[in-house]
């Protein structure tokens, strides 16, 4: 088997995709039939065999006898970009969570500031991907549940598929909990690497998880309802088949009480009047005169009185005043310069430093970790330790 030739530049790839866009579109539309004949492709490319062979050599399509198939990597690319991929991939979210944990660990162990920034950016991107992928999986899961119930004809297969979809629902829930647990447990990282962009990303992910949690509850309820309906339909089907068998044997009058029950019932007059709800579009209600006249009749019939509209009271001037929020911070560079000019160990210096505002022991620990990480190349870290208020710390001095 000859090795495939790869595209060397993005320009080359885009040029080929533009030239063969008609073939790509046709093959993508028939991707589920698995019966795309080579004759069809030859007709599209003006019977130029070298154009088809070029795509085969570059791994875009492969030949299977008299048929052609688009490679899975390109099929998946088009499905993801066009949002047509209905596969529920819980494994991909798990990979994102593993990557999240790895980049957090790399950040905590790294001493170079440039590489630390890269790991921080990777964490932020991974969190965003987890939120988006989770919502995408839930949309696909809901569609799969409805499609399975409505289109799968075999009752046993339908129940098996619904149970499998329920397992995927549980898997999505577990992965959401694992991601939340990671965010809550990595306190040191999110304190050291916090910035407005990271805070906004964490807030967006948690909002995505809240929305996803509500949808998962609705999907669970829908699956339970569908399974119950299937079981009831299966029981009813068995009874109908049994009754049909007795009728064919001419024993149903003797062996069942169906005739007596039917004679005792007259269900037509007991049926409820059908009531259908129709939701009218806002655009139609605004532009259609008949709809406007109908609404006026309903208002008059139900004695609905229009509430008088008054202007709102003017805004209080207090709301328009600017309020300045002061956040206590420390100048780490200034503290570092002061520390280099003396001989005390780092933690004792931080603890005894004259701050402008009171600081807690947790604040001292965070500042200690920041300075020890940021200026590790200029520090002498000894193997001796001391304790302060149940906190054990290493004795670190300036070189």
LINJOCOR-V883756 format. One line per field, one symbol per residue. ss: DSSP state (@ for helix, = for strand, . for the rest). Layout:
ss = ???
This chain:
ss = .........@@@@@@@@@@.@@@@@@@@@......==@@@@@@@....@@@@@@@@@...====..====.@@@@@@@@@@........@@@@@@@@@@@@@@@@@@@@...@@@@@@@@@@@@@@@@@@@@@@@@@@@@@@@@@@@@@@@...@@@@@@@@@@@@@@@@@@@@@@@@@@@@@@@.@@@@@@...@@@@@@@@@@@@@@@@@@@@@@@@@@@@@@@@@@@@@@@@@@@@@@@@@@@@@...@@@@..@@@@@@@..@@@@...........@@@@@@.@@@@@@@@@@@@@...............@@@@...........@@@@@@@@@.....@@@@@@@........@@@@@@@@@@@@@@.@@@==========..========.
